[in-house]
Amino acid sequence: MASISAIRTDWQTRGLGHPREGTKRLAHHHLEHMLTNPRLCGYRTYRGEILLDDAGQPVIGEWETINTVEAWEAVCAAV
């Protein structure tokens, strides 16, 4: 398992996750937010909260997911 700082360094050397203009590197907390974003596994969100349907289940978006729910939960637990 890689640390957040190792992932951040790798992304920056590859030109991914560009920081805002005028900053030198991607902030640690921004990378944590990116890696734990519920939208990665298809969950729809509003103001950072997962939207739930009438049955209390997460609402799934209409986009291709990057992670499975299980993989996303494992990343969240690790971070």
C-alpha positions as CSV (number, residue, x, y, z in Angstrom):
1,M,0.0,0.0,0.0
2,A,1.4,3.4,-1.0
3,S,1.3,6.5,1.2
4,I,-0.6,9.6,0.2
5,S,2.7,11.5,-0.2
6,A,4.1,8.7,-2.5
7,I,0.9,8.8,-4.6
8,R,1.1,12.6,-4.7
9,T,4.7,12.6,-5.8
10,D,4.0,10.0,-8.5
11,W,1.0,11.9,-9.8
12,Q,2.9,15.1,-10.0
13,T,5.9,13.6,-11.9
14,R,3.4,12.2,-14.4
15,G,1.6,15.6,-14.7
16,L,-1.6,14.3,-13.1
17,G,-3.6,16.1,-10.5
18,H,-2.2,19.5,-11.3
19,P,-2.2,21.9,-8.4
20,R,-3.7,25.3,-8.7
21,E,-1.6,27.8,-10.6
22,G,0.9,29.4,-8.3
23,T,1.2,26.5,-5.9
24,K,4.1,24.1,-5.9
25,R,2.3,20.8,-5.2
26,L,-1.0,19.0,-4.8
27,A,-2.2,19.4,-1.2
28,H,-2.4,16.2,0.9
29,H,-6.0,16.8,1.9
30,H,-7.0,17.4,-1.8
31,L,-5.6,14.0,-2.7
32,E,-7.3,12.3,0.2
33,H,-10.6,13.9,-1.0
34,M,-10.0,12.7,-4.6
35,L,-9.2,9.1,-3.5
36,T,-12.2,8.8,-1.2
37,N,-14.8,10.5,-3.4
38,P,-18.0,8.4,-3.5
39,R,-18.5,9.2,-7.1
40,L,-15.5,6.9,-8.0
41,C,-17.8,3.9,-7.3
42,G,-20.8,5.5,-8.9
43,Y,-22.6,7.0,-5.9
44,R,-24.3,10.3,-6.5
45,T,-23.5,13.0,-4.0
46,Y,-24.8,16.4,-3.1
47,R,-22.5,18.7,-1.0
48,G,-20.3,15.8,0.0
49,E,-23.1,13.6,1.1
50,I,-24.1,10.3,-0.6
51,L,-27.7,10.7,-1.9
52,L,-30.1,7.9,-0.8
53,D,-33.3,6.7,-2.5
54,D,-36.6,6.1,-0.8
55,A,-35.4,2.7,0.4
56,G,-32.3,4.2,2.0
57,Q,-29.9,2.8,-0.7
58,P,-27.3,5.0,-2.4
59,V,-28.4,6.5,-5.7
60,I,-26.2,5.3,-8.5
61,G,-25.1,7.8,-11.2
62,E,-25.1,7.2,-15.0
63,W,-21.3,7.2,-15.6
64,E,-18.6,4.7,-15.8
65,T,-17.2,3.9,-12.4
66,I,-13.5,3.7,-11.6
67,N,-13.7,1.6,-8.5
68,T,-16.1,-1.1,-7.2
69,V,-17.9,-0.2,-4.0
70,E,-15.7,-2.8,-2.1
71,A,-12.5,-1.2,-3.4
72,W,-13.7,2.3,-2.6
73,E,-14.6,1.3,0.9
74,A,-11.2,-0.3,1.3
75,V,-9.5,2.9,0.2
76,C,-11.6,5.0,2.6
77,A,-10.7,2.6,5.5
78,A,-7.0,2.9,4.6
79,V,-7.0,6.7,4.3
